[in-house]
Amino acid sequence: MKKMGFTLMCALLLAIGCRPVDPKHEVTTLVLEYPAHFPEPTLPLDNELTEEGVLLGRHLFYDVRLSGDNTQNCNSCHRQESNFAEPTPYSTGIDGIDGNINAMVLSNLAWQDFFFWDGRDGSLEDQVKEPIVNPIEMHSQWPDVIDKIEQDLTYNELFSKAFGTTEVSKEKVAKALSQFIRTLVTGTSSLDSYIEGSYSFTSSEQKGFDLFNGEQGDCFHCHGLATTGYQMGAFGLLQFSNNGLDSIYQTGDGREAVTGSAFDRGKFKIPSLRNIEYSFPYMHDGRFQTLAEVVDFYNMGGHLSATIDPNMKAAGSGRNWSEVEKKGLIDFMKTFSDPTFLMDTSFSSPW
């Protein structure tokens, strides 16, 4: 069989509705920047970070045309000033319907393996596709999204630079969005400076640090030792936990909806504590508005249930922290704050 010439191949591809990839297409590899005390992230081999892909993803993240009625974008529920989360218990979609779970933060996702509170997606590329078509969120259809994007000359150029073709697809949109979101790295907090040896805790912060890392506070079992502090909640063997929010859970609540196991009932993904000061409200259902309420809950000990985490040792009895200790915990958690990340214009809208 004779080899098909490139010109003929392009003509054939165009005839059947496909657009050829530029054989001379080149991209600029982007090296993810993060503090030296962070571990190296495991990035997908089939979606390497490039400057062109990240720029395309940034445009898509802030584009309302991803929604069915052109009124909402990813930033609508994941605001930079809120650590790319939302300051309300539930998000409201384009049809005015409220969700039933709190929008999770999007920072430092390059180090995470499970997405959504129940961990139903194992890749960021899969996760970013869901809100676009979810009927109570952006409520769009992929053919409509693709049609709107392909009509924009700006995107013709952005897709061509990122992928070597102006052709838009669901997979390319997901890859570009994922690339941008993986660059949302926060790691210049006071805690990071402490780990690097350039910050000293106040007496109250030190009290909180000691409580956090000791058996009396017992926070470290789920959120990691604060002496490493790189992600505060996204690493370690424990990924999902029932932290005693309720005594009764319905069938399918939490991780059980994914695994089908009753042993996972009421277990939700353990969130990062990075920028926790700004990512209120707290818990999967946004039931606590302030850190003081969160600390009071854990001081109470939590509610006993069949699947409660064994580390919730004070459930039913309480921990009896003093007001000074509770203040220390809050002050220490505020050392996880990274205001520069919340104001970094390289993560803001390019439109």
C-alpha positions in Angstrom: 0.0 0.0 0.0 1.3 3.4 -0.9 1.7 6.0 1.8 -0.8 8.8 1.7 0.7 12.2 1.1 0.2 14.8 3.9 -1.8 17.2 1.7 -4.2 14.4 0.6 -4.5 13.2 4.2 -5.4 16.7 5.4 -8.0 17.0 2.7 -9.5 13.7 3.7 -9.6 14.6 7.3 -11.3 17.9 6.6 -13.8 16.1 4.4 -14.9 13.9 7.2 -15.1 16.8 9.7 -11.7 16.4 11.5 -8.9 18.9 11.6 -5.3 17.8 11.1 -2.6 18.3 13.7 0.3 20.5 12.7 3.2 18.1 12.2 5.6 20.9 13.2 3.7 21.7 16.4 5.8 22.4 19.4 5.0 23.3 23.0 6.9 24.8 25.9 7.2 22.4 28.8 6.2 24.0 32.1 8.1 22.9 35.2 5.7 23.0 38.2 7.1 25.2 41.0 6.7 24.2 44.6 8.6 24.5 47.9 11.6 22.2 48.5 9.8 20.5 51.4 6.9 19.4 49.2 7.2 15.9 47.7 7.5 15.5 44.0 4.0 15.2 42.5 3.1 12.3 40.2 1.8 14.0 37.0 0.0 12.1 34.2 2.2 11.1 31.3 -0.5 11.8 28.8 -1.1 15.3 29.9 2.2 17.0 30.5 2.2 20.6 31.7 2.9 23.2 29.0 2.7 26.9 29.0 0.3 26.8 26.1 -1.9 24.2 27.7 -2.0 26.1 31.1 -2.9 29.4 29.3 -5.7 27.7 27.4 -7.0 26.1 30.6 -6.9 29.4 32.4 -9.1 30.9 29.7 -11.5 28.0 29.9 -11.7 28.1 33.7 -13.1 31.7 33.6 -15.3 31.3 30.5 -19.0 31.4 31.2 -19.6 29.7 27.8 -18.9 26.4 29.5 -22.4 26.7 31.1 -25.7 26.1 29.4 -26.9 29.7 29.6 -23.5 31.5 29.5 -23.8 32.8 33.1 -21.4 30.7 35.1 -17.9 29.5 34.9 -15.6 27.3 37.1 -14.7 30.4 39.1 -18.3 30.8 40.1 -18.0 28.0 42.6 -14.2 28.1 43.0 -13.2 31.6 43.8 -9.6 32.5 44.2 -10.2 34.7 47.3 -11.7 31.6 49.0 -8.8 29.3 48.1 -10.7 28.3 45.0 -13.7 27.2 47.0 -16.9 29.0 47.7 -18.0 30.9 50.9 -21.5 29.3 51.0 -22.5 25.8 52.2 -23.9 24.8 48.8 -23.5 26.1 45.2 -26.4 27.3 43.1 -26.4 26.2 39.5 -27.6 28.1 36.4 -31.2 26.9 37.0 -31.3 28.2 40.5 -31.1 24.8 42.0 -28.9 24.4 45.1 -26.5 21.5 45.4 -26.2 19.3 48.6 -22.5 19.4 49.2 -19.8 22.0 49.7 -17.5 23.0 46.9 -14.1 21.6 47.6 -10.9 23.7 47.3 -8.8 23.4 44.1 -5.4 24.3 45.4 -2.5 21.8 45.5 -4.5 19.1 43.5 -1.3 18.0 41.8 -0.6 16.0 44.9 -4.0 14.3 45.2 -5.3 11.0 43.9 -9.0 11.2 44.6 -11.5 13.9 43.6 -14.9 14.9 45.0 -15.8 14.4 48.7 -16.6 10.7 48.0 -13.5 10.2 45.8 -15.5 8.9 42.8 -13.0 10.2 40.3 -9.4 9.1 40.2 -8.1 11.8 37.9 -8.4 15.5 37.6 -9.1 15.1 33.9 -12.3 13.1 34.8 -13.3 15.4 37.6 -13.3 18.6 35.6 -15.8 17.2 33.1 -18.6 16.6 35.5 -19.7 20.1 36.6 -20.0 21.2 33.0 -22.8 18.8 32.3 -24.3 18.3 35.8 -27.9 19.3 35.6 -27.8 21.2 39.0 -24.5 22.9 38.2 -23.4 24.4 34.8 -26.0 22.2 33.0 -24.5 22.3 29.5 -24.0 19.7 26.8 -20.6 19.0 25.3 -21.7 19.6 21.6 -22.9 23.0 22.6 -19.8 23.9 24.6 -17.6 22.8 21.7 -19.6 24.7 19.2 -19.4 27.9 21.2 -15.7 27.6 21.7 -14.9 26.8 18.1 -16.6 29.9 17.0 -14.2 32.1 19.0 -11.0 33.1 17.0 -9.1 33.5 20.3 -9.7 29.8 21.1 -8.7 28.9 17.5 -5.3 30.3 18.3 -5.1 28.9 21.9 -6.1 25.4 20.9 -3.7 25.5 17.9 -0.8 26.5 20.2 -1.7 24.0 22.9 -2.6 20.9 20.8 -1.5 21.7 17.2 -5.0 21.9 15.9 -8.0 24.2 16.2 -10.3 21.3 16.7 -12.0 21.4 20.1 -13.0 18.2 22.0 -14.2 17.2 25.5 -10.9 15.5 26.2 -8.8 18.6 25.1 -10.9 20.9 27.3 -10.5 18.6 30.2 -6.7 18.3 29.7 -6.3 22.1 29.5 -8.4 22.7 32.6 -6.5 20.1 34.5 -3.2 21.6 33.5 -4.2 25.0 34.8 -5.6 23.7 38.0 -2.4 21.7 38.7 -0.5 25.0 38.7 -2.6 26.3 41.6 0.1 25.7 44.2 0.0 27.4 47.6 3.1 27.0 49.7 4.3 30.3 51.1 2.5 30.4 54.4 4.0 31.1 57.8 4.0 27.4 58.4 6.1 26.9 55.3 8.5 29.6 56.6 8.6 27.8 59.9 9.5 24.5 58.2 12.2 26.3 56.2 13.6 27.9 59.4 12.7 31.5 58.8 9.6 31.9 61.0 9.1 31.5 64.8 5.7 30.7 66.2 4.0 33.0 68.7 3.3 31.5 72.1 -0.3 30.9 71.1 0.7 29.4 67.7 3.2 27.1 69.5 0.6 25.9 71.9 -1.7 25.1 68.9 1.2 23.4 67.2 1.9 21.2 70.2 -1.8 20.3 70.6 -2.2 19.6 66.9 0.8 17.1 66.9 0.1 15.5 70.2 -2.4 12.9 71.4 -4.3 15.5 73.4 -5.3 17.3 70.2 -4.8 14.3 67.9 -5.3 16.3 64.7 -2.2 14.8 63.0 -3.6 11.4 62.4 -5.9 12.7 59.7 -4.2 15.9 58.6 -0.5 15.0 58.8 2.3 16.1 61.0 2.7 19.9 61.0 6.4 19.4 61.0 6.3 18.5 57.3 3.2 20.5 56.5 3.4 20.3 52.7 -0.3 19.7 52.2 -2.0 19.2 55.5 -4.5 16.6 54.6 -3.8 15.2 51.2 -1.1 12.7 52.1 -0.7 9.6 54.2 -2.5 6.3 54.2 -5.8 7.7 55.4 -7.8 9.3 52.6 -11.4 9.1 53.8 -12.8 9.4 57.3 -16.0 9.4 59.3 -15.1 12.2 61.8 -18.2 11.8 63.9 -20.3 14.6 62.4 -23.5 12.6 62.9 -24.6 9.4 64.7 -26.8 8.2 61.9 -26.0 8.0 58.2 -28.2 7.0 55.3 -27.2 4.1 53.0 -24.9 5.4 50.3 -23.6 8.4 52.3 -20.0 9.4 51.6 -17.5 6.9 50.3 -20.1 4.1 50.3 -21.7 5.5 47.2 -18.5 4.6 45.4 -17.4 1.4 46.9 -20.8 -0.1 47.8 -19.3 -1.1 51.2 -21.3 -0.4 54.4 -17.9 0.0 56.1 -17.4 3.3 54.1 -20.8 4.8 55.1 -20.3 8.3 56.4 -16.7 8.5 55.3 -15.7 11.6 53.3 -12.4 12.8 51.8 -10.1 14.4 54.3 -9.6 18.0 53.0 -6.4 20.0 53.0 -6.0 22.6 55.7 -4.1 25.0 53.5 -5.7 28.5 53.6 -8.3 27.0 55.9 -8.9 30.5 57.3 -10.3 31.5 53.9 -12.1 28.4 52.7 -15.1 28.5 55.0 -17.7 27.1 55.5 -16.3 23.8 56.7 -17.1 20.0 56.4 -18.6 18.3 53.3 -22.0 20.0 54.0 -20.7 23.4 55.0 -22.3 23.1 58.4 -19.7 25.1 60.3 -19.1 28.8 59.4 -16.1 29.5 61.6 -12.9 27.8 62.8 -14.2 28.3 66.3 -17.2 26.2 65.6 -15.0 23.5 64.1 -12.7 23.5 67.1 -15.7 23.3 69.5 -17.0 20.3 67.5 -13.8 18.4 67.9 -13.5 19.5 71.6 -17.0 17.9 72.0 -15.5 14.7 70.6 -18.0 13.9 67.8 -20.9 11.5 67.6 -20.5 7.7 67.8 -21.6 5.6 64.9 -20.7 2.2 63.4 -18.0 3.6 61.0 -16.5 6.4 63.1 -12.8 6.8 62.7 -10.8 5.1 65.5 -8.8 8.2 65.9 -11.9 10.0 67.2 -11.0 8.7 70.6 -13.0 11.3 72.5 -16.3 10.7 70.8 -19.0 10.6 73.4 -16.8 12.1 76.1 -15.0 15.2 74.8 -11.5 16.5 75.0 -11.9 19.3 77.5 -9.6 21.8 75.9 -9.2 25.1 77.7 -10.1 28.4 76.0 -6.4 29.1 75.7 -5.8 25.8 73.9 -8.7 26.3 71.6 -7.4 29.7 70.7 -4.0 28.2 70.1 -5.3 25.7 67.7 -7.1 28.4 65.7 -4.0 30.7 65.7 -1.8 27.7 64.6 -4.2 26.9 61.7 -4.0 30.5 60.6 -0.3 29.9 60.0 -1.4 27.8 57.0 -2.7 31.0 55.3 -1.0 32.1 52.1 -2.5 35.5 51.2 -0.1 35.9 48.2 -1.7 32.8 46.6 -5.2 34.4 46.9 -4.0 37.5 45.1 -1.7 36.0 42.5 -2.8 37.5 39.2 -1.3 34.6 37.3 -4.3 32.6 38.5 -6.9 35.3 37.9 -9.1 35.8 34.8 -7.3 36.4 31.6 -10.4 37.8 29.9 
